[in-house]
């Protein structure tokens, strides 16, 4: 009996050749964005004392210098995202677990910036954090591929 070749043959045979093939295209695009963001963050932390003004922002947290408390938080978030992106792109076994932690941290920060901070600090107004949408799908995708990723 001859075996049919289909576009989904690799899923039917359960013999994926690369872990990276488990990632959808939109996640691969974000991986490159955060690989670059992580590298830029490392450069900003190294050269931060030479800079007078740098606008940093993620998840509704804003800073004007990498050596302020919020600037350090933003820089370390970008570094962590860069490390996770590196792990996913280069198919490290720990990468999916780190990505799940990354998504949970991102969702938690977005919810804090949306639901707590605007009501405790009068200079910060309520903003609907749309980052929650891709973070949710990122978390769900990472949870769904975790077992397969770790078994390859």
SULDA-V128041 format. One record per backbone hydrogen bond with DSSP energy under -0.5 kcal/mol. CO is the residue of the C=O (numbers start at 1). NH is the residue of the N-H. If there is no record, write none. Layout:
CO&NH, CO&NH
//
This chain:
4&6, 6&9, 8&11, 8&12, 9&13, 10&15, 18&21, 19&22, 20&23, 24&27, 24&28, 25&29, 26&30, 27&31, 28&32, 29&33, 30&34, 31&35, 32&36, 33&37, 34&38, 35&39, 36&40, 37&41, 38&42, 39&43, 40&44, 41&45, 42&46, 43&47, 44&48, 47&50, 47&51, 48&51, 54&56, 56&63, 58&61, 61&58, 63&56, 64&54, 65&68, 68&72, 69&73, 70&74, 71&75, 72&76, 73&77, 74&78, 75&79, 76&80, 77&81, 78&82, 79&83, 80&84, 81&85, 82&86, 83&87, 84&88, 85&89, 86&90, 87&92, 88&91, 92&95, 94&98, 95&99, 96&100, 97&101, 98&102, 99&103, 100&104, 101&105, 102&106, 103&107, 104&108, 105&109, 106&110, 107&111, 108&112, 109&113, 110&114, 111&115, 112&116, 112&117, 116&119, 116&120, 117&120, 117&121, 120&122, 121&124, 123&125, 127&129, 128&130, 129&132, 130&133, 130&134, 131&135, 132&136, 133&137, 134&138, 135&139, 136&140, 137&141, 138&142, 139&143, 140&144, 141&145, 142&146, 145&149, 146&150, 147&151, 148&152, 149&152
//
